[in-house]
């Protein structure tokens, strides 16, 4: 037999395929087991107060949004000067920068941030680390800040 030939096999009978099952109206509308029921009934774990989306964290962010850069009419949070906020056992650690190292408020701004954040109920003390790396750029601003400054 060559490779190009077709093999033919004769059979006496073939099993009939099963017929399609048609559901009646009562079977169709019967409540089926909801496999997601237990999963959907679980409530998501509430974030800890000091974690992002936690109450204390959000209160600190709100306090930061009340501090405005004196040269730019936008709060320091939306301006993108706040790089990181960590809260542990009532201690807030904030990493921030300024628009330039020669900013006129370079000496007073970190102190104001410490005072405002330290005044948030639930925060025992606040510490501000002024960093210059990475350097601030306008790309750090939120869309709200860009809109306020006419950059959108």
Residue pairs with C-beta under 8 A, 6 or more apart in sequence:
1 7
46 54
47 53
47 54
47 57
48 54
49 55
49 56
49 57
49 87
49 122
50 56
50 57
50 86
50 87
50 88
51 57
51 87
54 87
56 87
56 120
56 122
56 123
57 85
57 87
59 120
59 121
59 122
60 85
60 87
60 92
60 117
60 120
60 123
61 77
61 85
63 116
63 117
63 119
63 120
64 75
64 76
64 77
64 82
64 85
64 94
64 113
64 116
64 117
65 75
65 77
65 78
66 75
66 116
67 75
67 76
67 77
67 109
67 112
67 113
67 116
68 74
68 75
68 76
69 75
69 76
69 79
69 81
69 99
69 105
70 104
70 105
71 99
71 103
71 104
72 79
72 99
72 149
73 148
73 149
74 141
74 145
74 148
74 149
75 145
76 82
76 96
76 109
76 113
77 142
78 141
78 142
78 144
78 145
78 148
79 99
79 140
79 141
79 145
80 136
80 139
80 140
80 141
80 142
80 145
81 96
81 97
81 98
81 99
81 136
81 140
82 94
82 95
82 96
83 95
83 96
83 97
83 131
84 93
84 94
84 95
85 92
85 93
85 94
86 92
86 93
86 94
87 93
87 123
89 124
90 122
90 123
90 124
90 125
91 123
91 124
91 125
91 126
91 127
92 117
92 118
92 120
92 123
92 125
92 126
92 127
93 126
93 127
93 129
94 113
94 117
94 126
94 127
94 128
94 129
95 128
95 129
95 131
96 109
96 110
96 113
96 128
96 129
96 130
96 131
97 130
97 131
97 132
97 135
97 136
98 105
98 106
98 109
98 130
98 136
99 136
100 136
101 132
103 109
106 130
110 128
110 130
111 128
113 126
113 128
114 126
114 127
114 128
115 126
117 123
117 126
117 128
118 124
118 125
118 126
138 146
138 151
141 149
141 151
143 152
146 152
